[in-house]
Amino acid sequence: MWYWLDQRRERWIAIDRALARLLHRGAARPLLLFILVAASRLGDGGIWYAILVALPIASGPHGWYVALQMVGIGLANLIIYHRLKHRIGRPRPFVNCPDIRCCARALDQFSFPSGHMLHAVSFSLLLTHHYPAFGVPLWLYTVLVAASRIVLGLHYPSDVAVGAAIGALTAGLAIIWG
């Protein structure tokens, strides 16, 4: 009875893997690889911590408010991220696909969802809401993070898409309730 659902799931997995393989070809380009490794490393937290510290200095009380919102979103995202990662336990592409190599350090063993994307989208949405002038550089960086996670062999496109969706949801709720 549920055979059709299994077929659709298998088809989706095949498409996801094919897209991951296609995008991973970008890792063969040294300059692109350098840029995406740098974007990924900054996404490990460095860029967000720097912004968190700079906000109160540059923006006073409003900066403190936004920094506290970032901390709240970050904690909520970590809880969601860890629960999903360990409950689903999806191996990373470089583990499942022999033609995909790991081009950067993986922070854990599981792939779904992308924590880098979850944080990049949530923080970019929040910061753009409060500081619209920074929207273009923030979103350009977020796109680089999305590309980096797939090209570097760390995530499937669906990992990145779901991470982005969760990040948009948590930031949206923070903006509405904030």
N, C-alpha and C positions, 0 to 999 in steps of 0.2 A: 504493500500500500504506500509506503513512504519512499519507494524506489526512485520516483521522480525528484524528490528532494535531495537524495544522495547524488543523483546525476548532476543536478544543478550545483551542488556544493563542490563536487569533483571538477566540474567545468570552471567554476570560479577560481578554485585553487590553481588550475592549469593556466588560466589567464593571468592571475597574480604572479605566478612563477615566470611566465613568459615576459611580462612587463619588467620584472626585476632583472631578468637576464639581459633584456634589451638595454635598460638604463645602466646596468653595470658596465656595459661596454665603454662608457665615459671614463672609467677608471684607467683606461689605457692611455689617456691624454695627460701627460705630466702636469701641465699648468692647471687644468681643471681639477685634477686629483689634489694638488697642493691647496687650491682655494677651498675645495670641499672638506678636506681634512681640517683646515683652519676653522671653517665655519662650524664643523662638528665639535671640535675641541672647545670653542667658545660656548657652544650650546651645552657643554657638560655642566655649566653653571656660572662660569667666569663672567660672561657678559651680563647676566642677570644680577649677580652679586654686586658688580660694579655699579649698575644702574640703581640698585636698591640703596647702596651707600651714598650715591651722588644725589639722589632725589631730595632728601632733607637739607642737604647743603645748598643745592641750587634753587630749591623751590620753597624752603621754609615749612610752615605748618601744612600747607597743601602737599608738599613733597613727603612729609611724614605720613599723612593720610594715605597717599598712593602707595608708599613703601609698605605700610601695614596691610593694605589690600593685597599687595603682591605676596607678602608672607602668608596671608590666609589662603589665597589661591594656591600658592606653592604647596602648602601643607595638605590641602584638600586633594590636589593633583597627585601628590605622592601616595596618599592612602589609596586612591582609586587605581593608580598605576600599579602599585605593588600587589594589590588584591587581584587585579585582572591578569597581570603577568604570571603570577604563581598559580592561579586557578586554571588558566588556559594552557600555559606551558608550551607555547609554539616555538619550536627551534628556529634559530636565525637562518637566513638564506644560505650563508656560507657553510652551514652544517648540512642542510638538505639538498643543496644543488652543487654538484661537483665542479661546475663551470663558473661558480661565483666564489671569489676569494675575499677574505676579510682584509680590508684596506685601512682599518683604523681599530683602535681598542674598543672592544665591547664592554660596557659597564656591568652587564650580567649575561646570563645564558639564554634568556628568552627574548622573543621578538615582538610579541603583540601585547599592547599597543606601543607605539613609539613615544617614549617619555620625552625625548628631545622636542618632538613636534607638539606634544601636549603642552609643554611649558612655553615653547616659542609662540604658539598661537594664543594661549591665554594671556601671557604677558604683553604681547604685541597689541592685542585687542584692548586690554586695560590701559596700557600706556597711550595708545592712539586716542582712546576716549578722553583721557585727561590732557594730553599734549598732542593735538592733531598735527602740529608742525613736524613731529618726528615720525609720522605715519609712513612716509615713503621709505626712509632707511630701515625702519623696523620691519616692514613687510618684505623688502628686498632681502633682508637677512633671513627672515622666516622662510622664504622660498629657497634660499641657499641651504638652509637646514633640511628642508624637505628633500631636496635633491641629494644632499650629502648622505642621508640615511640609506637611501636606496642604492646610489652609485657606489658607495663604499661597501656594499654587501651586508649591511647590518639589519636592514628591514625590507619587507615586501611593501609594495605600494599600499595595500590595504592596512598595514600597520600604521603607516604615516597618515592615511586618510582618517582612520578611527582616532588616532592620537589628536589630530587636528580638530575633529568633531567634539571630542571630550573637552579639549582646551577651550573651544569656542563656547561650549555649554557652561563650564565653570566660570569663565570670565563674564559671560553674559549675565549669569546669576549674581556675580559680585557687583556688576555695574547696576543692575536693577535694584538689588538690596542695599547697595552702598549709597 
